[in-house]
C-alpha cells in the first residue's frame, strides 16, 4: 500500500471512529433526557392524583376565574370537573384509555373529542384539551436531547430540545424545556410551530410543598401572538398515590356533579 493510500485508510477509520463516538454520546444524551423528562411528566401525577386548582384567564375581552377539581390514575385515566362558578359547575372532561369525552351540564350532552379537537381551547382559556388531560407525553412523543447544561442567569439549569417523532400526534415543530439541574423542577417551556416560530410560553413559579414535595404551584401560559393575555393555573392542594378505582373514570361519573 502506498503512503497516500495508507493515509486515506487512516482518515476513513478515524472518521468512522469519531462518528460512532458522536452517535454513542447522542444516544446517552437522549437516554438521560428521557429519564429526566419522565420525572417531569409525573411531577403532578404519580400513580394517581387528586388536585384542587384555580384557573385565571385574561383575554382582550374578559377576565374570569374557574375553580376545578381533578383526578388521575396512571397515564390513561383522568377527570377534570369545574366546581365554580355556579353557571358552569359540573362541566367536565374525561380521559379513559384512548377515549376522551367532554360533558356539558346545561344541555346534558356528552361529546367524544376527536384527535383534531385536542388542540382546541379548554373553557375559553389558553390551555388546550390536550394540556388538561396530558394526552401527549414528552418521553413518548418526542426525540429529546440535552441542548444546554450549565449556569444561566445565575442558576444551574438543563435545557432540553424536543422534536416530535414522525408518528406522534403532535402539532408542534419543536419544544424547548428548561429545568433546574439540582432537582429537575421546570422553569419554562417554549412551544414552536412547524415553521419554528414561537407560539406560546409556559412558566412555572411559586414553589411550595405539594404532596410532600417542593413543586411549582403556579403554571402560566402566554400566547406569542397575544402577549398581554394569559392563563394561569394555581394548585391549591395536591394528593398523590391515593387509592383510585378504574370505575371512577366512567361516563356515569363524568355526569355526576359534586
Residue, then its C-alpha position, 0 to 999 in steps of 0.5 A: x500500500x502506498x503512503x497516500x493510500x495508507x493515509x486515506x485508510x487512516x482518515x476513513x477509520x478515524x472518521x468512522x471512529x469519531x462518528x460512532x463516538x458522536x452517535x454513542x454520546x447522542x444516544x446517552x444524551x437522549x437516554x438521560x433526557x428521557x429519564x429526566x423528562x419522565x420525572x417531569x411528566x409525573x411531577x403532578x401525577x404519580x400513580x394517581x392524583x387528586x388536585x384542587x386548582x384555580x384557573x385565571x384567564x385574561x383575554x382582550x375581552x374578559x377576565x374570569x376565574x374557574x375553580x376545578x377539581x381533578x383526578x388521575x390514575x396512571x397515564x390513561x385515566x383522568x377527570x377534570x370537573x369545574x366546581x365554580x362558578x355556579x353557571x358552569x359547575x359540573x362541566x367536565x372532561x374525561x380521559x379513559x384509555x384512548x377515549x376522551x369525552x367532554x360533558x356539558x351540564x346545561x344541555x346534558x350532552x356528552x361529546x367524544x373529542x376527536x384527535x383534531x379537537x385536542x388542540x382546541x381551547x379548554x373553557x375559553x382559556x389558553x390551555x388546550x384539551x390536550x394540556x388538561x388531560x396530558x394526552x401527549x407525553x414528552x418521553x413518548x412523543x418526542x426525540x429529546x436531547x440535552x441542548x444546554x447544561x450549565x449556569x444561566x442567569x445565575x442558576x444551574x439549569x438543563x435545557x432540553x430540545x424536543x422534536x416530535x417523532x414522525x408518528x406522534x400526534x403532535x402539532x408542534x415543530x419543536x419544544x424547548x424545556x428548561x429545568x433546574x439541574x439540582x432537582x429537575x423542577x421546570x422553569x419554562x417551556x417554549x412551544x414552536x410551530x412547524x415553521x419554528x416560530x414561537x407560539x406560546x410560553x409556559x412558566x412555572x413559579x411559586x414553589x411550595x410543598x405539594x404532596x410532600x414535595x417542593x413543586x411549582x404551584x403556579x403554571x402560566x401560559x402566554x400566547x406569542x401572538x397575544x402577549x398581554x393575555x394569559x392563563x394561569x393555573x394555581x394548585x391549591x392542594x395536591x394528593x398523590x398515590x391515593x387509592x383510585x378505582x378504574x370505575x371512577x373514570x366512567x361516563x356515569x361519573x363524568x355526569x355526576x356533579x359534586 
